[in-house]
Amino acid sequence: MDIESLAEEIGLEKGEIIEIIELFVETTSADLDLLEHAIQRKDYQSVKDIAHSIKGVSANFRFTDIQDTAREIEIKARESRLEGTKEDLRRIRERVNQIKESVSNTQ
């Protein structure tokens, strides 16, 4: 991840973007835990709402892979089906962990 380019594109200093990405990682990790529980409970409304939130925040950081996967989960939940959402959740978690490592290596 090119943090300097992202910071420039968004209009922030490198340190500011790192701090915000760390907050993104922390918040999204907590949201993923909530999402996992909602999927287990087959709580379609919560799954849809949490996925929508993850989709929006990831779009702000140009994390299109997370955004696209969250969109898929949101659509599935809206249609009251959860097939494949555990795999989708796993992919998002892996990507968030990659982002966390990338930020850690930048500091």
N, C-alpha and C positions, 0 to 999 in steps of 0.2 A: 504494500500500500504506500502510495506516495503522499505522505502527510503534508509536506510543504505545498504541493500542488493543490491538494484539497483545501488547505488553509487559505491559499491565495484565491481559489475559486469562490469560497464562501465569504471571504473578506475578513479573516481572522488571523491573528498571530499564531505561529506554530505551537507555542505553549498553551494558548487558549483552545486550539482545536484538539490537542492531546487531552486536555482536561475534559472537554466535552465528549470526546470519544470514550474516555474511561467511564464517564457517567452513562453513556449509551450502553456500554458493555455491561455495567452493573445493573442498570434498569432492565435491559433486554434479557439478561440472564434470569432475573426475578420473574419477568413476564413469561419466559419460557417454562419456568416451573409451574406457574399458574395455568399456562396453556396445557401442559402435560396432564395436570389434574382435571382440567375441564374436559379434555379428550377422554380420559378414563371414565369420567362420570357421564359422558355423552351429553354434556351441557352445550348444545349447539350455539345458543346465544352467546355464552361466554367465550367459546372458541372463536366465533365470528368477531366479537368485540376485541379480544386480545390480539388476534391476527391482524385486524385492521389497524390497531395501534402500532404494532411492530412494522407493518407495511409503511405507515406514514413516516415514522421516525427514521427508518432505514433509507427511505427516499431522500430525506434531507441530507444524508451523508453520501449519497450516490452509491449505496450498497445495493445495487440492482438485483443481485442474486438473492439476497435476503428478502428484498421487496417482492420479487416475483414469487418466491416460495410462500411467503406470508399471504400473498394474494390468492394463491392456489388453495391454501387452507381456508381462507375466508370464504371463497366461493363454495368449497365443499360443505362447510358448515351451514351456509345459507341454504344449500340444497338438502340439508339434513342427512349428509353422508360424511363419514370420516375415514373411508378407505384411503390408506396411504399417508395419513396425517402423521403417524408415528415416524415414518421415514422422513417426511418433510421436516418435522421437528428436529430430528437427528441432524439433518443437513444444516439447518439454521444454527444449531448449537455448535457444530464443527466450525462454521464460518465465524461465529462470534468469538470462539476460542482463537482462531487464526488472527482476527483483528486485535484481540487482547495481546497475543504474543508480538504482533507487529508493533504495537504501540510500546510495549515493554522494551523491545529491542531498539526503539528510536530514542529512548531517553538516556 
